[in-house]
Amino acid sequence: MTELLIRGGYLYPADAGASVIPNGSVLVSGGRITAVGPAAEVQAPEGVRVVDATGKMILPGFVNAHWHDLFAMRLPFRGTLRPPHDRDDQPAFMALGGNLQAISTAFDSFTDKIGQLTVDEADAIARYSMWTQLRTGVTTLGDVGSFNRSESLAGAAKFLGMRASVSTWASDAVCAPGETSFRRTRDADGVLQGIESLLQHVAADTSGLLRARPTSVYGVNMTDELGAGFADLVARYDVPFATHVGALRHEYEVSQAYYGATPVRRFADLGLLSPRFMAVHTAFVDEDERKLLVDNDVHVSFSPAKYGHAGESTLTETRAIPEFRRAGLDVSLSTDGAALPVGGMVEAMKVTYQVVNEMYADPTEVLPTDALAMATRIAAKGLEWHDIGSLEVGKQADVVLVGIDDWRYLLNPRPLEGFLALGGSADVDTVIVAGNVLVEGGRATGFDERELEANYLEALGSFSVRALGVDPEVVAARTRRPAGRGGTGT
């Protein structure tokens, strides 16, 4: 690793004091930050590489602590096979309070489909899916179960040079339509063995880019035996845990009917509630459950830029999430996942800044620097990745640069505010992980993006035909690369 000076940008370190340094610099050595402050005070030795940040914001790398790679399902899963027009769209199973039986059945079926991915397909899909995150400023991903092989996710992180906390798609039960109790679909010990193998594999990795944690894809897909096994792994391997809980209005009643307990109480009874518990979404809980979450100091992660697209009312219907923040819980932002790209971390910050302030009729409820902290430092804390998430001496040099020298920022002394009003993920210019410049001028520095895309489309096509039963001619037509994107267009 070479020494690096990121010089002369509008610096938002996202530290606990919400510092702002209008003309700031960051000095990097050995992948870590050795100095940060006003440009005049940060001196660099001879021969250091200089990244000119004039006309740009200097931000910490975004930490997306709740994400799923679902790009293998891009054709059938509310994706490419839809008609071009939208007038006949119908609410999907996340909408209108959630069809939990349909969700549970679909999620449980994913396990067997993931096993049909070849290693080459899984690698190509993971690299492309994770690249779309890196390109939009995410330097650290927290997988909460993906439609992909965990080893491919880990390999893709190392190929791209980004950080990732990987997991497995963990389901051993289904709440099927027309039934009155959960039905076990696979052996809990086998599911736990897969997670434990992953924990051991990642613990042996020396890249510094990988972590792992147990995750439950959903409480309605988890037996008590599996939940107790999660608690055991958390204790034995000293790792955090994440799950979706209280995400949808109908989840409460379905969990009660099929498992005899409401979602949060199940996790509490299994010994999982603690500061190491990342509760994803978590809007539909009763007063006692809210108290359980607050008393156990859990971490809440939510994905506001995704909810409207899926028909979820997670943020606005109950106000639970901003109230958790008011109660003192750590609340962070994330993107969730879908077959097609959804709003990135920038969009999550935008929606939080705008919608929560509207909910309380108070433009100071979530300040721009609050939104940034939720997408960086607080999210890193939820992953227990303590040496990332802010630009402070001793921390890993994960940095994002965003241009702020056009009409949108004229005469605005607060460029982060302007960015959350008028900017977006596509404005990310430079992405640095551990001092390594991975994206510059909006382009990858270490590989051919066109090749990455071509490999992804080939993998998507072969998997969709073989495992998902999509017509080969349809696949060929839909995955054809248009002219001007580096391919032949034929």
VENVEN-V249791 format. One record per residue. N is the residue number from 0. PHI is phi in degrees with one decimal (999 if undefined). NEAR is the number of other C-alpha atoms within 10 Angstrom. D_FIRST is the distance of its C-alpha to the first C-alpha in Angstrom with 1 decimal. Layout:
<<N:PHI:NEAR:D_FIRST> <N:PHI:NEAR:D_FIRST>>
This chain:
<<0:999:11:0.0> <1:-92.5:12:3.8> <2:-75.7:21:6.8> <3:-143.1:25:9.0> <4:-119.7:25:12.8> <5:-96.3:23:14.8> <6:-119.9:27:18.2> <7:80.8:24:21.8> <8:-103.5:27:22.3> <9:-84.3:27:24.9> <10:-96.9:28:23.0> <11:-117.2:22:24.1> <12:-70.2:28:22.1> <13:60.1:25:24.4> <14:-80.3:18:24.9> <15:-62.9:11:28.2> <16:-89.0:8:29.8> <17:53.2:13:29.1> <18:-62.8:13:27.8> <19:-135.8:17:27.9> <20:-125.2:18:26.4> <21:-58.9:19:27.7> <22:-128.7:20:25.5> <23:-116.3:25:22.3> <24:-140.1:27:18.7> <25:-130.6:29:15.6> <26:-105.1:27:13.0> <27:-124.9:29:9.5> <28:-144.2:19:7.5> <29:61.7:15:5.6> <30:84.8:21:6.5> <31:-118.4:24:9.9> <32:-79.2:23:12.5> <33:-108.6:19:13.7> <34:-157.6:20:16.5> <35:-151.0:23:18.5> <36:160.8:23:21.9> <37:-57.4:19:24.0> <38:-56.0:20:22.3> <39:-66.5:11:24.5> <40:-100.9:11:23.3> <41:-99.6:17:19.5> <42:-98.7:14:18.7> <43:-116.9:17:15.5> <44:-72.1:10:15.1> <45:-60.1:7:15.6> <46:84.0:9:13.2> <47:-70.4:14:11.2> <48:-73.2:15:10.9> <49:-108.1:13:13.9> <50:-104.3:18:14.9> <51:-77.4:13:18.6> <52:-102.3:22:20.0> <53:-58.4:18:23.6> <54:75.9:16:26.0> <55:-136.4:23:23.8> <56:-84.5:27:23.5> <57:-107.7:29:20.3> <58:-122.5:25:20.7> <59:-65.6:33:18.9> <60:-59.7:28:18.1> <61:-73.3:34:21.4> <62:-114.9:33:22.2> <63:-98.3:30:24.9> <64:-84.0:32:26.3> <65:-140.0:30:29.3> <66:-148.8:21:28.9> <67:-135.6:25:30.4> <68:-84.2:24:29.7> <69:-119.4:21:33.2> <70:-71.1:24:32.5> <71:-70.8:31:34.4> <72:-101.3:20:37.5> <73:-67.0:18:37.1> <74:-80.9:22:40.4> <75:-90.6:15:43.0> <76:-89.8:15:41.6> <77:49.1:14:42.7> <78:-127.4:15:40.6> <79:-67.4:16:41.2> <80:-79.3:14:44.8> <81:-67.4:12:46.1> <82:-68.3:10:48.5> <83:-64.1:7:47.4> <84:-84.6:7:49.9> <85:-117.2:8:49.5> <86:-71.5:7:53.1> <87:-101.5:6:53.8> <88:-61.1:9:50.8> <89:-119.1:8:51.7> <90:-59.3:11:49.9> <91:-86.0:16:47.6> <92:-72.8:17:47.5> <93:-84.5:20:45.3> <94:-84.4:18:47.8> <95:57.0:15:51.0> <96:93.2:17:49.9> <97:93.1:21:48.5> <98:-92.1:18:50.2> <99:-65.7:24:48.8> <100:-65.5:20:50.7> <101:-67.9:17:49.3> <102:-62.5:20:45.7> <103:-59.9:23:46.1> <104:-65.6:17:47.5> <105:-64.4:14:44.8> <106:-62.4:20:42.0> <107:-67.0:25:43.5> <108:-70.1:14:43.9> <109:-63.2:17:40.3> <110:-55.3:19:39.6> <111:-67.9:10:41.6> <112:-66.7:15:40.2> <113:-58.8:17:36.6> <114:-64.7:14:37.6> <115:-88.4:16:38.8> <116:-69.7:23:35.4> <117:-72.3:14:34.3> <118:-61.1:14:30.8> <119:-63.7:13:30.0> <120:-62.8:23:31.5> <121:-61.5:26:29.8> <122:-63.2:24:26.3> <123:-65.1:23:27.1> <124:-68.5:31:28.6> <125:-63.0:28:25.8> <126:-62.1:24:23.1> <127:-70.7:23:25.3> <128:-59.7:22:26.4> <129:-72.7:24:23.0> <130:-62.8:23:21.7> <131:-61.9:13:24.6> <132:-75.6:22:23.2> <133:-59.5:27:19.6> <134:-60.3:22:21.2> <135:-97.7:25:23.3> <136:100.5:33:20.6> <137:-80.8:32:20.5> <138:-98.3:31:17.2> <139:-138.6:30:19.1> <140:-111.0:27:22.2> <141:-115.1:26:25.0> <142:-70.7:27:27.2> <143:-118.2:30:30.8> <144:96.5:26:32.1> <145:-127.1:25:31.6> <146:-81.4:24:33.7> <147:-169.3:29:31.3> <148:-79.3:26:30.2> <149:-61.7:23:27.8> <150:-67.4:19:25.9> <151:-72.8:20:25.4> <152:-63.1:28:24.1> <153:-63.3:27:21.5> <154:-65.0:17:20.6> <155:-66.3:24:20.4> <156:-59.7:25:18.0> <157:-69.5:17:15.6> <158:-61.8:14:16.4> <159:-79.5:19:15.8> <160:88.0:21:12.7> <161:-103.5:27:14.9> <162:-94.0:25:16.4> <163:-153.9:27:20.0> <164:-101.2:23:22.7> <165:-98.8:30:25.0> <166:-149.6:30:28.7> <167:-128.7:28:31.8> <168:-84.3:26:34.8> <169:-110.1:26:37.3> <170:-145.8:29:41.0> <171:-133.7:25:44.0> <172:-156.6:25:46.9> <173:-141.1:29:48.4> <174:-102.4:26:50.9> <175:-78.7:19:52.9> <176:-58.7:13:55.4> <177:81.4:7:58.9> <178:-107.6:12:58.0> <179:-116.7:12:58.4> <180:-145.2:17:55.9> <181:-62.6:21:52.4> <182:-120.2:15:52.3> <183:-69.4:15:49.9> <184:-113.6:15:48.1> <185:-159.0:14:46.0> <186:-74.1:14:45.6> <187:-60.4:21:43.5> <188:-62.1:13:42.4> <189:-66.4:12:40.9> <190:-63.0:17:38.9> <191:-66.1:22:37.7> <192:-63.4:12:36.8> <193:-62.7:16:34.5> <194:-66.6:24:32.7> <195:-63.9:20:32.5> <196:-62.0:11:31.1> <197:-65.6:22:28.3> <198:-58.4:20:27.6> <199:-69.3:12:27.5> <200:-62.9:15:25.3> <201:-70.7:21:22.6> <202:-60.7:14:22.9> <203:-86.0:10:22.0> <204:-74.5:12:18.8> <205:-111.1:8:15.6> <206:-73.4:10:13.1> <207:79.9:13:13.5> <208:-99.1:19:14.6> <209:-116.6:23:18.3> <210:-134.3:23:21.3> <211:-148.5:27:25.0> <212:-153.8:26:28.3> <213:-69.9:31:31.9> <214:-140.8:25:33.5> <215:-108.7:24:37.0> <216:-61.9:23:37.4> <217:-170.6:25:40.7> <218:-60.3:25:43.3> <219:-75.7:30:45.9> <220:-116.7:24:44.2> <221:-132.1:24:43.8> <222:-75.7:22:46.5> <223:-63.4:17:46.8> <224:-62.5:14:45.9> <225:-66.1:23:42.5> <226:-61.7:22:42.0> <227:-64.5:17:42.9> <228:-65.6:19:40.4> <229:-58.6:25:37.6> <230:-59.7:19:38.6> <231:-64.2:16:38.5> <232:-65.7:20:35.0> <233:-58.0:18:33.7> <234:-71.1:12:35.2> <235:-72.9:9:34.3> <236:-101.6:15:30.6> <237:56.1:11:30.1> <238:-131.2:18:28.9> <239:-79.0:23:30.1> <240:-138.7:26:32.5> <241:-138.5:30:33.2> <242:-160.2:22:36.2> <243:-82.6:23:38.2> <244:-151.0:26:41.3> <245:63.5:24:43.9> <246:-82.6:25:42.6> <247:-130.9:23:45.9> <248:-57.2:23:49.4> <249:-84.1:16:51.1> <250:-61.9:23:48.6> <251:-57.1:20:50.5> <252:-70.7:15:53.8> <253:-68.8:22:52.5> <254:-61.1:22:50.6> <255:-62.8:16:53.8> <256:-71.0:16:55.9> <257:-89.1:18:53.9> <258:-118.7:20:52.4> <259:77.2:12:54.8> <260:-156.5:16:52.2> <261:-76.9:22:50.3> <262:-57.0:26:46.6> <263:-65.1:25:45.2> <264:-63.9:17:47.9> <265:-60.2:20:47.0> <266:-65.7:21:43.4> <267:-64.9:15:44.8> <268:-63.1:13:47.4> <269:-84.3:17:44.7> <270:80.5:14:42.8> <271:-96.0:25:39.7> <272:-69.4:25:40.1> <273:-172.2:19:37.8> <274:-61.5:18:34.8> <275:-88.9:21:32.7> <276:-94.5:24:34.8> <277:-96.3:31:33.4> <278:-93.0:25:36.5> <279:-88.0:26:35.9> <280:78.6:26:38.3> <281:60.4:25:41.0> <282:-109.2:27:43.7> <283:-107.4:27:46.9> <284:-138.1:23:47.7> <285:-84.3:14:50.9> <286:-63.5:9:51.2> <287:-65.5:11:51.0> <288:-67.3:17:47.8> <289:-58.4:18:46.3> <290:-64.4:14:47.2> <291:-59.1:17:45.7> <292:-65.7:25:42.3> <293:-68.8:20:42.4> <294:-62.8:13:43.7> <295:-93.0:17:40.9> <296:54.4:20:38.2> <297:-71.3:22:36.7> <298:-103.1:27:33.9> <299:-109.5:26:35.1> <300:-121.0:30:33.1> <301:-135.0:28:34.9> <302:-128.7:27:34.4> <303:-66.1:27:36.7> <304:-75.7:23:35.7> <305:-100.3:23:36.8> <306:-63.8:21:40.2> <307:-61.9:12:42.4> <308:-64.5:15:41.4> <309:-93.3:17:42.4> <310:86.7:16:45.5> <311:-91.4:22:44.3> <312:-116.1:22:45.5> <313:-59.7:25:43.0> <314:-83.0:24:42.2> <315:-95.9:16:45.6> <316:-71.2:11:48.3> <317:-117.4:14:48.1> <318:63.2:16:45.7> <319:-59.3:19:44.5> <320:-66.0:23:40.8> <321:-63.7:22:41.0> <322:-70.6:13:43.5> <323:-60.8:22:41.1> <324:-64.2:15:38.7> <325:-63.1:12:41.7> <326:-78.7:12:42.4> <327:102.2:11:39.1> <328:-73.4:20:37.2> <329:-71.3:21:33.5> <330:-125.9:24:33.8> <331:-121.5:33:30.8> <332:-103.6:33:30.5> <333:-156.9:32:29.6> <334:-106.1:27:30.6> <335:63.8:28:32.4> <336:-153.3:21:32.7> <337:-156.8:21:35.1> <338:-66.9:20:35.8> <339:-105.3:16:35.2> <340:-57.3:16:32.5> <341:-115.3:16:33.6> <342:-53.3:23:32.5> <343:-85.9:27:28.8> <344:-65.3:30:27.5> <345:-62.9:28:28.5> <346:-65.8:23:32.0> <347:-62.3:27:32.2> <348:-64.4:30:31.5> <349:-59.7:24:34.1> <350:-64.6:20:36.8> <351:-61.0:26:36.3> <352:-59.4:24:36.6> <353:-84.7:17:39.7> <354:-75.3:16:41.6> <355:-63.9:20:41.3> <356:-63.7:17:42.4> <357:-67.4:12:45.3> <358:-59.7:14:46.3> <359:-102.0:13:46.8> <360:51.8:10:48.0> <361:-145.3:10:45.6> <362:-71.8:15:42.7> <363:-104.8:12:41.1> <364:-60.1:17:40.9> <365:-126.5:20:37.4> <366:-81.6:16:35.7> <367:-53.1:25:32.8> <368:-69.5:21:30.5> <369:-65.4:20:32.0> <370:-60.5:24:31.2> <371:-63.5:31:27.6> <372:-61.1:28:27.4> <373:-66.4:30:29.1> <374:-95.5:30:26.5> <375:-135.8:32:23.5> <376:-62.3:26:24.0> <377:-70.1:28:27.3> <378:-64.0:31:26.2> <379:-61.9:25:23.2> <380:-62.6:20:25.8> <381:-63.4:28:27.9> <382:-82.7:28:25.3> <383:57.9:14:24.8> <384:-105.5:15:21.1> <385:-80.9:15:21.2> <386:-103.1:18:17.6> <387:-132.3:28:17.4> <388:103.0:32:20.1> <389:-150.6:27:20.0> <390:-99.4:30:18.1> <391:-135.8:21:18.7> <392:-56.8:17:17.1> <393:96.5:15:15.5> <394:-85.9:18:15.1> <395:-62.3:25:12.4> <396:-86.7:30:11.3> <397:-103.3:32:13.4> <398:-135.6:28:15.2> <399:-124.6:25:18.0> <400:-113.0:29:19.6> <401:-129.7:28:23.3> <402:-66.9:22:25.5> <403:-136.1:21:28.5> <404:-114.5:13:30.2> <405:-115.1:8:33.0> <406:-58.0:8:36.6> <407:-67.8:14:35.7> <408:-112.7:18:34.2> <409:-59.4:11:36.7> <410:66.6:8:38.2> <411:-98.2:11:36.5> <412:-75.7:10:34.9> <413:-124.9:13:33.3> <414:-62.9:22:31.0> <415:-62.7:24:30.0> <416:-61.6:17:33.7> <417:-63.7:16:34.1> <418:-63.6:22:31.2> <419:-71.9:21:33.0> <420:-84.8:17:36.3> <421:-129.6:11:35.4> <422:-95.7:20:31.8> <423:-165.9:19:30.4> <424:-57.7:19:27.5> <425:-67.9:13:27.6> <426:-79.9:18:26.7> <427:-63.0:24:23.1> <428:-102.2:20:21.2> <429:-132.8:25:17.4> <430:-129.4:32:15.6> <431:-125.1:24:12.1> <432:-123.9:27:11.0> <433:52.3:25:8.5> <434:82.2:24:7.1> <435:-94.2:21:7.3> <436:-80.7:19:10.5> <437:-97.6:22:12.8> <438:-132.2:22:16.1> <439:-142.5:17:17.0> <440:62.9:14:20.7> <441:79.5:17:21.7> <442:-125.3:15:20.4> <443:-65.9:18:17.9> <444:-97.5:15:15.2> <445:-113.1:12:14.6> <446:-159.8:12:18.2> <447:-87.8:10:21.9> <448:-62.0:16:23.4> <449:-64.5:13:26.8> <450:-66.5:13:26.2> <451:-60.0:15:25.0> <452:-67.0:21:28.2> <453:-62.0:19:30.4> <454:-63.7:19:29.3> <455:-62.4:24:29.9> <456:-63.0:23:33.3> <457:-64.5:18:34.3> <458:-65.7:20:33.4> <459:-59.9:23:35.1> <460:-64.5:25:38.2> <461:-64.9:18:38.6> <462:-66.9:21:38.2> <463:-65.1:21:40.5> <464:-72.5:16:43.2> <465:-72.3:13:43.1> <466:-102.7:14:42.5> <467:-106.1:16:43.7> <468:73.5:10:46.6> <469:-78.6:17:45.8> <470:-58.4:12:47.8> <471:-58.2:14:45.9> <472:-67.3:9:47.4> <473:-65.3:13:46.3> <474:-60.1:20:42.8> <475:-59.4:16:42.7> <476:-67.7:10:44.0> <477:-78.6:14:41.7> <478:-100.3:16:38.4> <479:-66.0:16:39.2> <480:-80.0:18:36.5> <481:-67.8:11:38.0> <482:-59.5:10:38.1> <483:93.3:8:35.4> <484:-109.6:12:32.6> <485:96.3:13:31.6> <486:-101.1:14:34.3> <487:-83.8:10:37.8> <488:77.5:10:39.5> <489:-123.8:9:41.9>>
